[in-house]
């Protein structure tokens, strides 16, 4: 059986890669992908702790399903916003998306 620390280290690395993608990139689509990586790291932690602590209770799985639902809604809304912004500005660069600044 794989130790819990391996899952936690993997999730921490995945979260750091996602955080780097959010903070270092300018493309809004890449920023959205970084957020998705961070949510996947959270899901790995939820499932790992559920499996190692209380596998007979389904709370970890329930929380992971809720995170998947939030991630799916976030992607749908984010992509709709980016498509709308691209149609208006012809760019999805985060520095140039300043439509709320008048």
C-alpha positions in Angstrom: 0.0 0.0 0.0 1.3 3.5 -0.9 1.9 5.7 2.1 -0.2 8.8 2.7 2.8 11.1 2.5 3.4 10.2 -1.2 -0.1 11.4 -2.0 0.4 14.6 0.0 3.7 15.3 -1.7 2.2 14.7 -5.1 -0.8 17.0 -4.4 1.6 19.7 -3.0 3.6 19.6 -6.2 0.5 19.7 -8.4 -0.8 22.6 -6.4 2.5 24.5 -6.8 2.5 23.9 -10.5 -1.0 25.3 -10.7 -0.1 28.3 -8.5 2.9 29.0 -10.8 0.6 28.8 -13.8 -1.8 31.3 -12.2 0.8 33.8 -11.0 3.3 33.6 -13.9 1.2 33.4 -17.0 -0.6 36.2 -18.9 -3.0 34.1 -21.0 -6.4 33.8 -19.3 -6.9 30.2 -20.5 -3.6 29.1 -19.0 -4.7 30.8 -15.7 -7.9 28.9 -15.8 -5.9 25.7 -16.3 -3.8 26.5 -13.3 -6.9 26.9 -11.2 -8.0 23.5 -12.4 -4.7 21.9 -11.4 -5.0 23.4 -7.9 -8.6 22.0 -7.6 -7.3 18.6 -8.7 -4.6 18.8 -6.0 -7.4 19.5 -3.4 -9.3 16.5 -4.7 -6.2 14.2 -4.3 -5.9 15.4 -0.7 -9.5 14.8 0.0 -9.5 11.3 -1.4 -6.2 10.4 0.2 -7.3 11.5 3.7 -10.6 9.8 3.2 -9.0 6.5 2.2 -6.5 6.5 5.1 -8.6 7.9 7.9 -12.3 6.7 7.5 -12.8 4.6 4.4 -16.2 3.3 5.7 -17.7 6.8 5.7 -18.2 8.4 2.3 -17.6 12.0 3.3 -14.3 12.3 1.4 -15.9 11.1 -1.8 -18.9 13.5 -1.3 -16.6 16.4 -0.9 -14.6 15.4 -4.0 -17.8 15.2 -6.0 -18.7 18.7 -4.8 -15.3 20.0 -5.8 -15.7 18.4 -9.3 -19.1 20.2 -9.6 -17.6 23.5 -8.6 -14.7 23.0 -11.0 -17.1 22.2 -13.9 -19.2 25.3 -13.2 -16.1 27.4 -12.9 -14.9 26.2 -16.3 -18.2 26.8 -17.9 -18.5 30.3 -16.6 -14.8 31.1 -17.2 -14.9 29.9 -20.8 -18.1 31.8 -21.5 -16.5 35.0 -20.2 -13.3 34.4 -22.2 -15.2 33.8 -25.4 -17.2 37.0 -24.8 -14.0 39.0 -24.0 -12.3 37.6 -27.1 -15.2 38.6 -29.4 -15.0 42.1 -28.0 -11.3 42.7 -27.6 -9.7 40.0 -29.9 -7.4 39.0 -27.0 -7.4 36.9 -23.9 -4.3 38.3 -22.4 -4.9 39.0 -18.7 -3.1 42.4 -18.8 -5.3 43.6 -21.6 -8.6 42.6 -20.1 -9.5 45.8 -18.4 -13.1 46.2 -19.4 -14.2 47.1 -15.8 -11.7 50.0 -15.7 -13.5 53.0 -17.2 
